[in-house]
Amino acid sequence: MGDARVHRVRFYNVEPKAIHCMAYDPDHRKLALSRADSSIEVWNVRNTAFLEKNIPGRPQGSVEALAWCNNRLFSTGINARVVEHNLKTLTAKYSVSVTAGPAWCLGVNRQKTCLAVGTEDGYINIFNITSDNLQYEKILDKQEGRILCLAWDCSGDFIATGSIDAVRIWNVHSGHATHKMTTGRNEAKKETIVWCIAVTDDFTVISGDSRGKVTFWNGHTGINTESYQCHEADVLCLALSEDQGTVYCSGVDPLIATFTRITIRSSGAQNGIAGPIGAPKAISQRSQWCRSANRRIHEHDVRAMAICHDKLCSGGVDSYLAVSRPPKVLVKHPPIPQAPCIVVCPKSRCLLLRYTSSLEVWRLGDTEKVQKNHKNGFKNRQRRHSGSEGTNGFPNDSSALKGRHGKNQNSASNSETLPLTQSPIKLLELRSRHDEHIVSAALSSNSRWLAYSTESLLRIYSLNQVDDKPHLEKLSSLPEQCVPAHLLKFSSDSSSLYLVTQEGQISVFKMNINEQSVSLQYALDTSKVLKDTIHLLEVSEDKKFIIAGDHKSNISVWREKEFYCSLPHYNCAPSALTISSCASFLLVVYVDNKIIEYNLREKKYTPFSRKLDKQHPKQWLSRNLPIINVTYDPRDNQKLIMHDDNTICVVNKRKELAPAEAKIPRLDPPLRTDEAEQRAHPGTSSP
């Protein structure tokens, strides 16, 4: 990579949010999960699992259950309403109320015509799913106690529910319970809570309860056929494989237990009457669930699981989304906010850190030698600024490490510690109005402008230095086009603000620092070329090119306010893109880790891109984590720098491509003991 300064920022302390529930859409390979702050994440798991969309939560909100139907997402919670979410604008489309108190569970039948909701007061609400709404149909008979889980059978005529001390089978048409199966108790005065339930095509009902037991019931007769004490505490979630031959369960005891259906054959006399000597014996067979392998992926309570084709997705209190493929493949996705969650301002050496409902602006620390060598181009040096926890509860840089990787790929013998002459400074902290969740935020490169947006409002501030102290002033008068935004980005010269509205329009505003004013310059209509939520936006340094990409793999380019071109369509969504400093080349990385480079002047792929397309390293394409950011090296456009959640990768375009089977070299400096302990959750590991 050559010479570089690497700042190790240890003062970005994101509070992990536990995962509450999951729902999988097998038709579109989308996984939806809710977190403790009532936000909803939509992951694309068709290739490598990729955080595609984030629907902001509400203060004091709750999402207790999720369900998919024809690429439509529904949720419910303690607010006693069923909400359908607009997956393009990432807002609530509408909501309908349910009968009798908070709702704890919901489910859609196989025919995708009805949605059932279980409530606190023991009612099952049935809604018809129309093309653009939910239509209330009826409620079933009231039961004693709340309904905590439910599942439809394959015919859509019956619903199985779990509650206190009982599992019930309901006839949807009559509204009556056909069977009530009592679970029993370990202690006479301690209730058994049925937390989760699943139904197979042969009407086997599977339940998990607070005793740590998984029980198999015959749904036709209401008889307990098998029961296993597989956990030491509550079983909170179940997942049934697509072929319905395997069941996974977990809960407060984070062990993931596996049950497999086997077929037992036996031979005997027919109808109890012995046949003639030498006559063949009748062979009968029956199925039985047997406990098989156990896995320990999480360290704390597992609250949700889902089978995504051949992958098992799980999550809970530890906030990691674990994607595993038995027997040994495991990828853990950390609870990092959707990018961009950090904005770097090179000119002012400042960082904008985005949290759920607040923002922080920090100025980076510095060292005497770094300052001294800054004019010399940092020759033959690689500097890494480290941060550590300060005594006042805020992190601060305590030392800087400099070194250079030698020929030995696994060593960094030239490392030494450089003391800091200036610690990083927290300039300001800004909370959103009413603690609303922040959707997007931006800080100009000179740190004179700060903007953020929630679901309901947009705020723009000017940031000045008064007596060496930051002074933040809100702009009270904004153009009517300054509406809540899905994406915000300042130009490199800090003179323009680019805003992507919830409907997908790109508006460009002129920033006047002298008059402290904002005015609309022009707007771009993207509806004809971009069909989904815009999640990628780049602007060239000369502001002539604007590039935007959506989740349906549409990437479009505008030049000087006019539509210029669209890139060839690919079957995967882009995860990161950037434009070169000379505004000639566009680099795109897709969620399957494919890299392409496009010549904007000639409107075609570059020779490097065409050659790489024929010789992509297999090890690179098989990576389990997607690239989330990419850039050209500002000192050398022939070098590409990209990273995922735990690795920084460098591509040198000047070098000859290695064979596709060749391994990618890895440069790792030796870790200190405390650093090694911090890597407790690598991106890829074996359980």
C-alpha positions, -999 to 999 in steps of 0.1 A, spaced: 0 0 0 29 23 6 30 53 30 -1 61 50 -14 74 82 -40 52 99 -60 67 128 -74 42 152 -106 57 164 -117 42 197 -141 69 207 -170 57 186 -190 38 212 -222 25 195 -246 9 220 -255 -26 207 -293 -31 202 -306 -66 209 -324 -84 181 -361 -91 190 -377 -110 161 -371 -122 125 -390 -130 94 -378 -144 61 -392 -139 26 -381 -170 6 -393 -156 -27 -371 -125 -27 -344 -138 -3 -349 -110 22 -345 -112 60 -362 -86 82 -353 -83 118 -363 -58 146 -340 -44 173 -346 -32 208 -349 5 196 -379 -6 174 -359 -1 142 -363 -27 114 -334 -39 93 -339 -56 59 -310 -79 49 -304 -93 14 -292 -129 19 -292 -140 -17 -254 -138 -18 -233 -126 11 -257 -112 38 -259 -74 32 -277 -48 52 -299 -33 25 -324 -11 43 -330 3 77 -364 15 88 -360 39 117 -378 32 149 -397 55 172 -389 66 207 -408 43 232 -417 21 202 -418 -17 200 -417 -43 173 -426 -77 186 -434 -96 154 -427 -94 116 -442 -111 86 -437 -110 48 -463 -113 21 -456 -108 -16 -426 -86 -8 -447 -65 16 -435 -62 52 -459 -61 82 -450 -56 119 -469 -53 152 -461 -45 188 -473 -31 221 -489 -2 204 -518 -26 193 -515 -18 156 -504 -37 125 -482 -16 103 -473 -21 67 -440 -5 58 -431 12 25 -399 -4 15 -389 24 -9 -395 54 13 -387 34 45 -417 49 63 -450 35 76 -474 31 47 -505 27 70 -516 10 102 -547 -7 114 -557 -13 150 -563 -47 166 -588 -59 191 -579 -61 228 -545 -47 238 -509 -51 228 -501 -76 200 -473 -102 205 -474 -123 173 -486 -124 138 -484 -147 108 -495 -150 72 -511 -182 58 -495 -202 30 -520 -189 5 -510 -153 13 -545 -142 17 -550 -138 54 -529 -124 83 -535 -134 120 -525 -114 150 -524 -127 186 -531 -102 214 -525 -96 251 -562 -103 261 -564 -136 243 -579 -127 209 -568 -138 174 -575 -111 149 -580 -122 112 -573 -97 84 -577 -102 47 -547 -90 27 -558 -69 -3 -536 -54 -30 -530 -22 -10 -544 -26 24 -555 -49 53 -592 -55 57 -605 -66 91 -625 -99 88 -632 -113 123 -618 -124 157 -618 -159 170 -631 -170 204 -615 -153 233 -591 -175 254 -578 -171 289 -544 -153 289 -524 -137 262 -514 -153 229 -476 -152 226 -470 -172 194 -490 -186 165 -485 -205 132 -508 -214 103 -511 -250 90 -505 -256 53 -542 -256 43 -549 -222 59 -579 -237 78 -562 -240 112 -540 -219 135 -518 -233 163 -512 -209 192 -491 -209 224 -500 -192 256 -498 -199 294 -498 -237 302 -514 -246 269 -512 -251 231 -544 -247 212 -556 -256 177 -581 -232 162 -605 -237 133 -603 -204 114 -637 -208 97 -658 -216 129 -637 -195 152 -636 -222 179 -607 -241 194 -607 -277 184 -580 -289 208 -564 -276 240 -532 -294 249 -518 -287 284 -481 -285 288 -478 -294 324 -456 -276 350 -423 -283 367 -436 -266 398 -472 -264 409 -473 -226 413 -450 -217 384 -467 -212 350 -454 -228 319 -451 -202 291 -452 -214 255 -429 -189 237 -426 -203 202 -445 -227 178 -442 -242 144 -465 -264 122 -454 -290 96 -473 -301 65 -484 -333 82 -499 -312 110 -472 -319 136 -472 -290 160 -438 -282 176 -437 -259 207 -409 -245 229 -417 -234 265 -403 -219 296 -393 -253 311 -366 -257 284 -386 -284 267 -394 -289 230 -427 -308 225 -441 -325 194 -479 -327 192 -503 -345 168 -524 -316 155 -552 -339 144 -557 -356 177 -541 -332 202 -518 -359 216 -483 -353 229 -462 -376 207 -426 -366 219 -411 -343 244 -374 -334 250 -357 -315 278 -331 -299 255 -323 -266 274 -317 -255 310 -339 -224 306 -367 -210 284 -368 -220 247 -376 -187 230 -374 -195 193 -378 -223 168 -368 -226 131 -382 -253 108 -361 -261 77 -377 -258 42 -378 -296 38 -393 -298 73 -369 -325 82 -349 -304 108 -359 -282 137 -335 -257 154 -343 -243 188 -326 -220 213 -334 -193 239 -322 -181 273 -298 -211 272 -280 -200 240 -272 -235 229 -288 -242 195 -302 -277 196 -311 -296 165 -338 -322 160 -339 -343 128 -369 -364 116 -360 -400 109 -380 -429 96 -382 -461 116 -392 -492 98 -405 -524 116 -418 -557 104 -446 -577 120 -479 -596 115 -508 -579 97 -537 -569 120 -522 -589 148 -529 -623 130 -500 -645 122 -498 -655 86 -487 -688 71 -452 -700 78 -428 -686 53 -451 -658 42 -435 -623 40 -440 -601 70 -457 -567 66 -434 -537 69 -446 -506 87 -428 -473 91 -432 -443 113 -414 -410 117 -397 -399 149 -378 -367 159 -343 -374 173 -320 -349 188 -287 -345 169 -259 -319 168 -257 -289 192 -240 -256 184 -230 -227 206 -229 -196 184 -240 -169 209 -230 -161 244 -263 -146 255 -300 -152 250 -311 -161 215 -344 -145 208 -350 -151 170 -340 -176 143 -349 -181 107 -340 -206 80 -328 -188 48 -326 -216 23 -294 -235 34 -284 -208 60 -295 -205 97 -298 -169 108 -300 -162 145 -297 -132 169 -306 -120 203 -292 -101 233 -256 -100 220 -270 -80 190 -249 -99 164 -266 -114 134 -251 -148 130 -254 -165 96 -243 -201 98 -242 -230 74 -238 -263 92 -215 -279 101 -187 -253 104 -193 -221 85 -202 -191 107 -203 -154 99 -212 -128 125 -223 -94 114 -217 -67 141 -244 -42 151 -229 -13 132 -253 14 119 -259 14 82 -232 33 63 -224 61 62 -223 62 100 -190 81 100 -182 112 79 -145 121 75 -136 158 69 -100 158 56 -95 196 54 -105 202 90 -93 168 104 -128 162 119 -151 133 122 -189 132 124 -201 102 143 -238 92 139 -257 74 167 -293 64 170 -306 98 180 -275 120 185 -244 132 166 -208 139 178 -181 159 161 -145 151 170 -112 166 160 -84 141 155 -53 141 176 -18 146 162 19 138 170 50 160 168 67 137 143 36 135 121 33 173 121 70 176 113 70 151 85 38 163 70 57 186 47 80 158 36 52 135 23 57 109 51 84 91 33 90 55 41 65 56 70 32 41 79 16 57 110 -12 43 130 -28 65 157 -41 44 186 -69 53 210 -75 42 246 -101 48 272 -95 80 293 -101 84 330 -130 108 324 -150 81 306 -143 95 271 -117 77 249 -86 95 240 -55 88 219 -26 78 241 0 68 216 7 65 179 23 36 162 45 39 131 59 12 110 61 -4 76 54 -39 64 86 -56 52 89 -85 29 77 -109 56 39 -107 52 33 -116 88 56 -91 105 59 -54 111 93 -51 127 97 -14 121 69 -4 145 75 20 172 54 42 195 50 79 189 36 100 218 7 123 209 12 161 213 -26 167 209 -54 144 220 -86 141 200 -112 166 211 -149 162 213 -161 195 198 -199 190 202 -227 166 208 -261 173 192 -293 154 200 -323 151 176 -356 167 185 -377 145 208 -350 118 204 -362 109 170 -340 83 151 -315 100 128 -318 87 92 -289 105 76 -263 131 86 -235 150 68 -206 173 78 -189 196 52 -152 190 45 -143 223 61 -166 215 91 -186 247 86 -219 230 78 -237 202 97 -270 187 85 -291 158 97 -325 143 89 -350 123 108 -382 107 94 -401 139 100 -377 169 97 -344 182 82 -320 204 102 -291 224 89 -266 242 112 -236 265 106 -206 256 128 -181 283 137 -152 288 161 -158 315 187 -129 320 212 -116 286 202 -149 270 211 -174 256 186 -206 276 181 -235 259 165 -263 280 149 -295 265 134 -307 279 101 -343 289 108 -352 298 72 -349 269 48 -364 265 13 -396 244 11 -376 218 -9 -356 210 22 -377 180 32 -367 149 52 -340 131 34 -328 96 30 -293 106 21 -273 138 27 -239 147 12 -218 179 9 -196 186 -21 -158 185 -16 -156 223 -16 -184 226 9 -204 249 -13 -233 225 -22 -256 201 -4 -270 170 -22 -302 157 -7 -320 125 -16 -357 127 -6 -377 98 7 -394 96 -27 -360 93 -45 -356 128 -60 -321 144 -58 -321 181 -49 -290 203 -50 -287 233 -27 -262 261 -27 -246 269 7 -238 305 14 -216 307 45 -214 345 45 -251 350 45 -258 318 65 -284 308 39 -294 279 17 -310 281 -17 -322 255 -42 -300 252 -74 -318 224 -92 -334 190 -88 -330 157 -106 -359 134 -114 -347 98 -109 -380 80 -113 -373 68 -149 -339 53 -142 -339 43 -105 -367 20 -93 -358 14 -57 -344 31 -26 -313 51 -35 -286 40 -10 -254 51 -29 -246 87 -39 -213 101 -52 -204 135 -66 -172 143 -85 -148 169 -71 -156 193 -99 -193 187 -92 -200 179 -129 -209 142 -123 -236 129 -99 -238 91 -95 -266 73 -77 -274 36 -72 -304 17 -59 -310 -18 -45 -322 -32 -78 -287 -27 -93 -296 4 -113 -266 29 -114 -272 61 -132 -250 91 -140 -259 128 -145 -236 153 -160 -241 191 -155 -278 187 -145 -286 164 -174 -290 126 -175 -257 112 -189 -258 74 -189 -267 42 -170 -243 14 -162 -250 -21 -176 -274 -39 -153 -260 -66 -130 -279 -93 -111 -266 -82 -77 -271 -49 -59 -241 -26 -56 -227 -23 -20 -201 5 -26 -190 29 -54 -167 58 -59 -154 82 -86 -118 90 -93 -104 125 -85 -100 132 -122 -137 123 -127 -129 98 -154 -135 65 -138 -163 50 -117 -155 21 -95 -184 -2 -83 -183 -32 -59 -214 -55 -58 -227 -76 -29 -212 -107 -44 -178 -89 -43 -175 -85 -80 -155 -53 -89 -161 -33 -121 -145 -1 -133 -163 21 -158 -149 48 -180 -173 78 -178 -158 97 -207 -160 67 -231 -190 51 -215 -175 16 -214 -157 -7 -190 -120 -1 -186 -94 -27 -198 -86 -34 -162 -123 -42 -155 -126 -65 -185 -95 -84 -176 -106 -87 -140 -140 -100 -150 -124 -130 -167 -100 -136 -138 -117 -127 -105 -98 -145 -77 -120 -173 -64 -110 -166 -28 -122 -130 -33 -156 -140 -47 -161 -165 -19 -157 -139 9 -185 -140 35 -186 -102 41 -195 -76 15 -174 -45 8 -191 -15 24 -168 13 12 -143 18 -16 -121 47 -28 -92 55 -50 -59 62 -33 -58 101 -34 -21 99 -41 -23 72 -68 -54 65 -89 -39 31 -98 -45 18 -63 -79 10 -49 -87 9 -12 -118 -9 1 -130 -25 33 -156 -46 49 -165 -50 86 -131 -63 96 -106 -61 67 -89 -33 47 -81 -45 11 -57 -28 -14 -57 -35 -52 -28 -23 -73 -40 -20 -109 -4 -19 -122 4 -54 -112 -4 -84 -132 -34 -104 -121 -27 -136 -104 -44 -169 -114 -80 -172 -102 -69 -200 -78 -41 -180 -62 -44 -170 -26 -47 -133 -17 -17 -122 5 -25 -110 39 -5 -84 58 -10 -86 96 11 -68 121 16 -87 154 -12 -80 179 -7 -70 215 -23 -92 241 -52 -67 247 -58 -63 210 -60 -101 205 -86 -103 233 -107 -76 216 -111 -98 185 -136 -120 202 -160 -119 173 -142 -122 140 -163 -119 108 -157 -155 99 -150 -184 123 -158 -219 131 -181 -226 160 
